[in-house]
Amino acid sequence: MLITMHPYLVVAGALAVTLMAVAGVAAVTTGWVVPLGRHRVVRPRLWGYGQLLGAVGCALWMFLGVFPGRLDVVPLIGWFLFMGSLGVGMLAQRPGRVRGRPPTNSAS
């Protein structure tokens, strides 16, 4: 069963990584964000860089980490890149600093 499903899983994984990369490039170049996450993302370019980082990390993990009996450094780097992309995506949902204005003190 797994032998017949393997090409379908590879195609699905490649399609998912490609869609992540395309969404990342679109966000970096034009500021466009996927409609499902548009209401949460405050900084679309940072979100796009996170998507690109996640796509590279996911591709390294999925396609280079499947060799049996061999745990190389490259798939682990891919896993760390993907986990880092989640952090970048969380930062993209927070407002950034405003240049030229000192922080306001709400206690005074």
N, C-alpha and C positions, 0 to 999 in steps of 0.2 A: 504494500500500500504506500509506504513512504517513497519507494523508488518511482512510482508513477506520479506522486504529488510533488516531487522535488523540482521539476521545471516550473510548475505553477507557483511554488513558493519563491523561487528565484526571481521570476517575472514580477510577482507582487512586491517583493522587497526592492527590486530595482525601480519599479514605478513609484513606490513610496519615497525613496531617496531622491528621485528625480523631481517629484512634486515639491518636496521640501526645498530643494535647491532652487527651483524656479520661483517659488514664493519668496525665498530669501533674496534672490536677485531683483525681483520686482519691488520688494520693500526697500532695498538699498538704493536702487536707481530712481524710483518714482515716489516712494512713500506709500505704496499700496499695500494693504494688509488684508489677509483672508477675512471674509465677512464674519466668520464665527468668532474671531478674536479681536475684531475691530473696536468694539466698545471698551475693551480693557487696555489696549496698547496705547501708551502715551507717546512713546518714542519709536516710530516705525523703522527708522534706519537701524537702530540698535537691535530691534526685533529681527530685522533681516539678517544682520550679522550673526545673530544667535541661530537662525534657521540654517544659514550656510555652515556654521560650525557643527550643528547637529547633523546635517546631511553628510558631511565629510566623516564625522565620527561614526555615524551609523553605517556608512558604507565600509569603512575600515573594519568595524566589528563584525558585520554580517558576512562580508565576502572574503576577508582574510583570516577570520577567527574560526573557520569551520573545518580546518584541516585536523583530522584526528591524531591524537598523540603528540601534538605540538602546540604549545602555548607560547607564542612569540610575543615580542614587545609591541609590535604594531597594532594588533587587535586591542591590547590593553590601552594603548594611547587613544585608539578610536573610542573606547568606552569612556575614558576620562574626558575626551572632547565632547562626547554626547552629554555627559553629566554637566559639564561646564556650560553647554548651550542652554540647559534648563535654567541655570543661574542667570545667564545673560537675558533669557526670556523673562525671568522675574524682574530683573532690573529695568527692562523695557516697559514694564507696567507701572513703574514709579516715575514721578516727575523728576526732571533733572535740575541742576542748579541754574540759577539765572545769573548771567555775567553782569558785572558792574554794580550790582546791588548787594549791600551787606545783609547778612541774615537778620531778620527782625526778631526782637525779643518780645514774646507775648506776655511776659510777666509785668512789663512796665506800662 
